[in-house]
Amino acid sequence: MPGLPSIFSKGISYISRASRYRTPREIIVSDVPTAALYRALQLVIFATMINALVEKNTWAYSEAPDATVNIWAEPTESYTAKLQADYSTLPYCSSPNYAYYYSDNFVYKAPECRAMAVEQIVRKLDGVVYIMTQFQESFEVGWPCSQTGDTDLTTCNDNLFDAAHTAQPLIERAGGQCVCTSSTKTIFPVGVESLAVKFEHSFKTKQTFSDVWSGGLGDGSTVRGSSSSKPCSLAAKGESCDSDSNLIAQVVQNYSGGNIINPKTGTTTFPLGQEISMMVSEWLDVAGPSGKCSDTAWCDNNRTLDFPNDKLKKDSTGSHPYVRLTGVAVNMELRYSNLNDNGKAELYNENVRAEVRSEVELGAWAGLGGESEYVEAPVSDDKGRTTYRRVRRYGQGLIFRMHPGGSLYVFEIMYLINVLVAGAFGLAAVNILMDFVVKHLLPGGAATLMNAKKCEIVSKAKEDRELGMKAALAAAAFASFDPDKNGVVEMEDIARVFGRIKTDGLDAEKAHSIAWRILHETGDDLKFGASEHLEAKRPALSFASFVDLTSEAGFSFEHYVKHLRDAKKVVHARKRFTTESTQDSRSPTIDAYFAESLKTCTAAFDDVQKKGRLRSGSGNSQLWI
């Protein structure tokens, strides 16, 4: 069991290690691959920061404004004309090419065409308008089973339906209710591609951009606008306008990103002060696929309802279903932007453009499901059995969805600071990574060397030992610089040392220049402070200054000697924690070893002193050797 002094010793050792403070030390690693990696990582951080600032506009505050959209469909003159014309010659009417087998419950046989009122095929929802392009129609007639066969209206045969529908077997339900259903017929509403899809919109920023830009010193105004109004800066004289509107243009883009030509005006913009309107065929023509053009033939100049939807499975005949049959979702992205013509944010730009871009989702059927309508209202008898006649339709079609969004930008100082701080953290992370590489990953033992250079343990005791040893070495070298034994090194002494060697370019004048620079700061000023003095009115180095020049210590030799802790006190403090000597077992106790070393060192010092003498004066110690 360890003794109490040993436990105290280990405790003090642990406290000593825990009390260390680690401070960064900079070293320069001269290694080309390491330097190349370091610069490459720095370049990546700089490039990322520049890209964030210039390309992504992260120096500015941005927001998607609050927007409202109203979308609807209405007939056009072209639509009305198609309903009035002979549409039996249309290529999709009763054509076997449009037949498609999906399953036993959904069999589409040579769909016939039918002229229908807009109210029958158009549904308007929140931000959505639905246009039915195909539906499966069947009829259902019901009556009390006790009346079956009494009249033609209670006999389940083809006479109950039109020529396009045939009767199916009679169904008798619980409670005496009989139902006669017809076969299912696929119908194409005529001319849906000529319907107009229109929308109007308005927006308003959540934040007051004038305050964001000015740091709260603005007029509190928001950025807003509406397709129903025109800003006064663009209005003609006498034309009604909105002085607070910031919407200056609205455009529709095609799937390749370019602005389309407005078929009504012949320009790339749609007039402000009225809704944006295009026919279904025009919206489909400018729409791109939700995926890549390379994944479908949609982009190959056949962007119509009569496109074979190659994103859906083929039937047993090897045919894809047509879009007119399957329907399709048309996602219309309405984006607000105040970027300049180069696509860059400005410090404060109130002018807003509205851009519309649409995509079709070819990979799925689209529709709102089934619906039914009573042709004859149901009438119940005293037993709850009803007599009725209704039509059922299950449709597919075009679902136009409006998605307002986009971003409006304005300068905000904190966003800029955030980007710069993130860049600074990135550079700091590079330094941490390179420190790890240098200390642990460099090959050939270089990592061990760099780790030792980078992580040096510094303490007062270590510095005392190092400076003491350097002072001892300096004492031995001092004799070579002071042959006249006057206790100081003069310029002639330094020149005399250089005179002992022969090397190209080193002559007496150069030796004098070196000696001069050692003893003078500039001109004739003394280089050092308290340890220097004038010897015969000429500068000279005392032994203390000689040590300072050669030791590179953090404090002077005079300071070291003045504040050197007495060894006896150190031994006295050590005795509290251990009684075992650590000095080569020359004495079983510290006291004995200390007494022995003091005796031998005193004898050595006195022996030297007897061969010379010590002269003091003006803070200058001269040692004779």
GINOR-V186369 format. One record per residue. N is the residue number from 1. SS is DSSP state (hx for helix, st for strand, lp for the rest). PHI is phi in degrees with one decimal (NA if undefined). BURIAL is 1 if it has 16 or more other ideal C-beta (glycine too) atoms within 10 Angstrom, else 0. Layout:
N SS PHI BURIAL
N SS PHI BURIAL
//
This chain:
1 lp NA 0
2 lp -64.8 0
3 lp -76.4 0
4 hx -61.0 0
5 hx -59.9 0
6 hx -65.5 0
7 hx -62.4 0
8 hx -60.0 0
9 hx -64.3 1
10 hx -65.5 0
11 hx -63.2 0
12 hx -64.9 0
13 hx -62.8 0
14 hx -65.7 0
15 hx -62.0 0
16 hx -62.2 0
17 hx -68.2 0
18 hx -72.4 0
19 lp -89.8 0
20 lp -77.3 0
21 lp -111.5 0
22 lp -100.9 0
23 lp -122.3 0
24 lp -62.5 0
25 lp -127.7 0
26 lp -90.9 0
27 lp -126.8 0
28 lp -102.9 0
29 lp -94.7 0
30 lp -92.5 0
31 lp -144.3 0
32 hx -61.9 0
33 hx -59.7 0
34 hx -64.6 1
35 hx -63.6 0
36 hx -63.8 0
37 hx -63.4 0
38 hx -61.0 1
39 hx -67.2 0
40 hx -64.5 0
41 hx -65.0 1
42 hx -61.4 0
43 hx -62.6 0
44 hx -62.5 0
45 hx -63.8 1
46 hx -62.9 0
47 hx -63.7 0
48 hx -63.8 0
49 hx -67.5 1
50 hx -64.1 0
51 hx -62.6 0
52 hx -64.3 1
53 hx -76.0 1
54 hx -88.7 0
55 lp -86.3 0
56 lp -100.0 0
57 lp 55.4 1
58 lp -74.3 1
59 lp -75.5 1
60 st -114.4 1
61 st -73.0 1
62 st -136.4 1
63 st -153.1 1
64 lp -87.0 0
65 lp -67.7 1
66 st -68.7 0
67 st -135.3 1
68 st -124.2 0
69 st -133.8 1
70 st -123.9 1
71 st -123.4 1
72 st -155.5 0
73 st -128.3 1
74 st -150.2 0
75 lp -72.4 1
76 lp -118.0 1
77 hx -61.7 0
78 hx -64.7 0
79 hx -65.1 1
80 hx -62.3 0
81 hx -64.9 0
82 hx -67.3 1
83 hx -68.3 1
84 hx -87.5 0
85 lp -87.8 0
86 lp -80.2 0
87 hx -91.3 1
88 hx -65.8 0
89 hx -89.9 0
90 lp -63.5 0
91 lp -63.4 0
92 lp -95.8 1
93 lp -83.0 1
94 lp 54.0 0
95 lp -91.0 0
96 hx -67.4 0
97 hx -65.2 0
98 hx -94.4 1
99 lp -71.1 1
100 st -158.4 1
101 st -105.2 0
102 st -97.5 0
103 st -162.5 0
104 lp -61.7 0
105 lp -88.2 0
106 st -132.2 0
107 st -117.3 0
108 st -107.0 1
109 lp -107.4 0
110 lp 32.5 0
111 lp -55.3 1
112 st -92.8 1
113 st -101.2 1
114 st -149.7 1
115 lp -80.4 0
116 lp -133.2 1
117 lp -70.4 0
118 hx -58.4 1
119 hx -63.8 0
120 hx -82.0 0
121 hx -119.2 1
122 st -117.4 1
123 st -125.6 1
124 st -113.9 0
125 st -122.1 0
126 lp -71.6 0
127 lp 71.7 1
128 st -138.7 1
129 st -128.6 1
130 st -115.4 1
131 st -121.4 1
132 st -74.4 1
133 st -108.1 1
134 st -160.7 1
135 st -149.2 1
136 st -99.1 1
137 st -117.5 1
138 st -145.9 1
139 st -114.7 1
140 st -141.1 1
141 st -123.5 1
142 st -129.1 1
143 st -160.6 1
144 st -65.2 1
145 hx -61.1 1
146 hx -65.4 0
147 hx -100.5 1
148 lp -59.3 1
149 lp 86.0 0
150 lp -67.4 0
151 lp -137.6 0
152 hx -64.7 0
153 hx -78.1 0
154 hx -119.3 1
155 lp -116.3 1
156 lp -81.3 1
157 lp -148.9 0
158 hx -66.0 0
159 hx -66.4 0
160 hx -72.0 1
161 lp -127.0 1
162 lp -77.7 0
163 lp -67.6 0
164 lp -82.2 0
165 lp -127.1 1
166 lp -112.5 0
167 st -76.8 1
168 lp -107.2 1
169 lp -55.5 0
170 lp -65.1 0
171 st -114.4 0
172 st -105.6 0
173 st -102.0 0
174 lp -60.2 0
175 lp 87.3 0
176 lp 82.7 1
177 st -96.0 1
178 st -106.6 1
179 st -134.7 1
180 st -120.4 1
181 st -111.8 1
182 st -100.3 1
183 lp -69.1 0
184 lp -97.6 1
185 st -123.6 1
186 st -90.9 1
187 st -123.0 1
188 st -105.7 1
189 st -62.9 1
190 lp -80.9 1
191 lp 76.0 1
192 hx -62.9 1
193 hx -68.4 1
194 hx -97.6 1
195 lp -70.2 1
196 st -95.6 1
197 st -104.1 1
198 st -123.6 1
199 st -154.4 1
200 st -128.4 1
201 st -151.3 1
202 st -150.1 1
203 st -147.7 1
204 st -159.2 0
205 lp -74.3 1
206 lp -74.3 0
207 lp -93.1 0
208 lp -82.2 1
209 hx -59.2 1
210 hx -64.8 1
211 hx -76.3 1
212 hx -61.3 1
213 hx -65.8 1
214 hx -98.6 0
215 lp 71.2 0
216 lp 92.5 0
217 lp -104.1 0
218 lp -80.2 0
219 lp -91.1 0
220 lp 78.5 0
221 lp -84.4 0
222 lp -100.4 1
223 lp -96.6 1
224 st -149.5 1
225 st 179.4 1
226 st -152.2 1
227 lp -69.6 1
228 lp -84.5 1
229 lp -130.7 1
230 lp -121.0 1
231 st -64.5 1
232 lp -63.5 0
233 lp -67.9 0
234 lp -110.3 0
235 lp -81.7 1
236 lp -75.1 0
237 lp -62.0 0
238 lp 85.2 0
239 lp -84.5 0
240 lp -67.6 0
241 lp -153.4 1
242 st -118.6 1
243 lp -69.6 0
244 lp -97.2 0
245 lp -77.0 1
246 lp -111.8 1
247 st -81.5 1
248 st -107.5 1
249 st -161.9 1
250 st -138.8 1
251 st -131.3 1
252 st -115.9 1
253 st -103.6 1
254 lp -87.1 1
255 lp -66.1 1
256 lp -89.0 0
257 lp 101.3 0
258 lp -85.7 0
259 st -79.4 0
260 lp -84.1 1
261 lp -88.5 0
262 lp -65.0 1
263 lp -63.0 0
264 lp -89.3 0
265 lp -108.2 0
266 lp 78.8 0
267 lp -113.7 0
268 lp -87.4 0
269 lp -117.3 1
270 lp -103.2 1
271 lp -58.0 1
272 lp -77.6 1
273 lp 91.6 1
274 lp -152.1 0
275 lp -71.5 1
276 st -86.3 1
277 st -138.1 1
278 st -147.3 1
279 st -73.2 1
280 hx -55.7 1
281 hx -60.9 0
282 hx -73.2 1
283 hx -64.3 1
284 hx -65.9 1
285 hx -65.5 1
286 hx -92.1 1
287 lp -83.8 1
288 st -101.2 1
289 st -73.5 1
290 lp -67.5 1
291 lp -102.5 0
292 lp -94.9 0
293 hx -63.0 0
294 hx -69.3 0
295 hx -92.2 0
296 lp -153.2 1
297 lp -90.6 1
298 lp -57.3 1
299 lp -77.4 0
300 lp -89.5 0
301 lp 58.6 0
302 lp -138.7 0
303 lp -89.8 1
304 lp -136.0 0
305 lp -67.9 1
306 lp -97.4 0
307 lp -85.9 1
308 st -67.1 1
309 lp -72.1 1
310 lp -76.8 0
311 lp -92.1 1
312 lp -111.3 1
313 lp -67.8 0
314 lp -81.2 0
315 lp -90.7 1
316 lp -66.0 0
317 lp -88.3 0
318 lp 82.3 0
319 lp -110.0 0
320 lp -82.6 1
321 lp -73.4 1
322 st -78.2 1
323 hx -61.3 1
324 hx -61.2 1
325 hx -86.5 1
326 hx -87.0 1
327 lp 72.1 1
328 st -162.7 1
329 st -85.8 1
330 st -111.9 1
331 st -88.8 1
332 st -110.1 1
333 st -91.6 1
334 st -101.9 1
335 st -112.1 1
336 st -98.6 1
337 st -149.6 1
338 lp -119.8 1
339 lp -70.3 1
340 lp -78.0 0
341 lp -65.3 0
342 lp -91.6 0
343 lp 77.1 0
344 lp -113.1 0
345 lp -75.1 1
346 lp -113.3 0
347 lp -58.5 0
348 st -155.7 1
349 lp -126.7 1
350 lp -85.4 1
351 lp -79.4 1
352 st -117.8 1
353 st -112.4 1
354 st -108.1 1
355 st -120.3 1
356 st -114.9 1
357 st -137.2 1
358 st -118.5 1
359 st -136.9 1
360 st -107.7 1
361 st -97.8 1
362 lp -80.2 1
363 lp -84.2 0
364 lp -153.2 0
365 lp -71.5 1
366 lp -131.8 1
367 lp 177.6 1
368 lp -105.5 1
369 st 90.4 0
370 st -93.9 0
371 st -152.1 0
372 st -139.1 0
373 st -143.8 0
374 st -77.3 0
375 st -82.0 0
376 st -124.3 0
377 st -61.6 0
378 st -68.1 0
379 st -124.9 0
380 st -101.2 0
381 lp -92.9 0
382 lp -70.1 0
383 lp -105.7 0
384 lp 83.7 0
385 lp -85.2 1
386 st -114.9 0
387 st -114.0 1
388 st -157.6 1
389 st -148.7 1
390 st -142.3 1
391 st -115.5 0
392 st -116.7 1
393 st -133.2 1
394 st -123.5 1
395 st -117.1 1
396 st -125.4 1
397 st -178.6 1
398 st -95.6 1
399 st -111.8 1
400 st -87.9 1
401 st -112.0 1
402 st -97.6 1
403 st -124.4 0
404 st -72.6 1
405 st -170.5 0
406 st 91.6 1
407 st -143.1 1
408 st -113.8 1
409 st -116.1 1
410 st -153.5 1
411 st -64.2 1
412 lp -143.5 1
413 hx -61.1 0
414 hx -68.3 0
415 hx -67.0 1
416 hx -63.9 0
417 hx -62.6 0
418 hx -59.2 0
419 hx -65.8 1
420 hx -65.9 0
421 hx -64.6 0
422 hx -62.0 0
423 hx -64.5 1
424 hx -63.8 0
425 hx -63.9 0
426 hx -62.7 1
427 hx -66.2 0
428 hx -64.0 0
429 hx -64.7 0
430 hx -62.2 1
431 hx -62.5 0
432 hx -63.6 0
433 hx -62.8 0
434 hx -68.0 1
435 hx -59.7 1
436 hx -63.9 0
437 hx -61.5 1
438 hx -65.2 1
439 hx -83.7 1
440 hx -132.1 0
441 hx -114.8 0
442 lp -66.9 1
443 lp -81.5 0
444 lp 67.9 0
445 lp 79.5 0
446 hx -64.7 0
447 hx -62.9 1
448 hx -64.1 0
449 hx -63.4 0
450 hx -66.2 1
451 hx -64.4 0
452 hx -66.7 0
453 hx -69.2 0
454 hx -76.5 0
455 lp -116.3 0
456 lp -101.2 0
457 lp -83.2 0
458 lp -116.8 0
459 lp -146.0 0
460 hx -62.7 0
461 hx -64.0 0
462 hx -64.8 0
463 hx -65.6 0
464 hx -60.0 0
465 hx -65.4 0
466 hx -65.7 0
467 hx -66.8 1
468 hx -61.3 0
469 hx -67.6 0
470 hx -65.8 1
471 hx -66.6 1
472 hx -64.6 0
473 hx -65.1 0
474 hx -66.5 1
475 hx -63.1 0
476 hx -67.0 0
477 hx -77.8 0
478 hx -61.1 1
479 hx -61.9 0
480 hx -68.5 0
481 hx -90.0 1
482 lp -127.0 1
483 lp -68.9 0
484 lp -84.3 0
485 lp 57.7 0
486 lp -95.1 0
487 lp 83.2 1
488 lp -136.7 1
489 st -105.6 1
490 lp -105.6 1
491 hx -60.4 1
492 hx -64.7 0
493 hx -64.8 1
494 hx -66.9 1
495 hx -63.3 1
496 hx -64.6 1
497 hx -63.7 1
498 hx -68.4 1
499 hx -68.3 0
500 lp -76.9 0
501 lp -118.6 0
502 lp -120.8 0
503 lp -151.0 0
504 lp -61.6 0
505 lp 87.0 0
506 lp -104.2 0
507 lp -118.3 0
508 hx -62.8 0
509 hx -66.5 0
510 hx -65.4 0
511 hx -61.3 1
512 hx -66.0 0
513 hx -63.2 0
514 hx -63.9 1
515 hx -61.2 1
516 hx -64.1 0
517 hx -68.6 0
518 hx -67.4 1
519 hx -96.1 1
520 st -129.8 0
521 lp -72.6 0
522 lp -144.5 0
523 lp 58.8 0
524 lp -119.4 0
525 lp -77.4 0
526 st -72.8 0
527 lp -75.8 0
528 lp -110.9 1
529 lp -101.7 0
530 lp -63.0 0
531 lp -81.4 1
532 lp -84.1 1
533 st -156.0 1
534 st -94.5 0
535 lp -101.0 1
536 lp 57.4 0
537 lp 62.6 0
538 lp -131.2 0
539 st -67.6 1
540 st -151.5 1
541 st -100.2 1
542 lp -79.1 1
543 hx -62.4 1
544 hx -62.1 1
545 hx -68.7 1
546 hx -61.1 1
547 hx -65.2 1
548 hx -59.7 1
549 hx -68.7 1
550 hx -100.1 0
551 hx -97.5 1
552 lp 56.3 0
553 lp -78.7 1
554 lp -82.4 0
555 lp -146.8 0
556 lp -77.6 1
557 hx -64.9 1
558 hx -60.3 1
559 hx -63.8 0
560 hx -60.8 1
561 hx -67.3 0
562 hx -65.8 0
563 hx -105.2 0
564 lp -65.3 0
565 lp -75.1 0
566 lp -64.7 0
567 hx -60.5 0
568 hx -63.5 0
569 hx -68.7 0
570 hx -62.6 0
571 hx -64.4 0
572 hx -62.6 0
573 hx -69.4 0
574 hx -69.3 0
575 lp -61.0 0
576 lp -70.7 0
577 lp -117.4 1
578 lp -155.6 1
579 lp -115.2 0
580 lp -96.6 0
581 lp -74.9 1
582 lp -112.6 0
583 lp -105.5 0
584 lp 59.1 0
585 lp 56.1 0
586 lp -76.8 0
587 lp -151.7 0
588 lp -70.2 0
589 lp -132.2 0
590 hx -65.5 1
591 hx -58.4 0
592 hx -66.6 0
593 hx -65.3 1
594 hx -63.7 1
595 hx -62.7 0
596 hx -65.6 0
597 hx -66.7 0
598 hx -63.7 0
599 hx -66.6 0
600 hx -70.2 0
601 hx -67.8 0
602 hx -65.2 0
603 hx -64.0 0
604 hx -65.3 0
605 hx -66.3 0
606 hx -64.4 0
607 hx -63.2 0
608 hx -70.1 0
609 hx -62.1 0
610 hx -67.7 0
611 hx -88.5 0
612 lp -143.0 0
613 lp -140.4 0
614 lp -109.2 0
615 st -118.4 0
616 st -120.2 0
617 st 174.2 0
618 lp 54.1 0
619 lp 69.4 0
620 st -120.4 1
621 st -98.9 1
622 st -113.7 1
623 lp -108.0 1
624 lp -95.4 0
625 lp -123.9 0
//
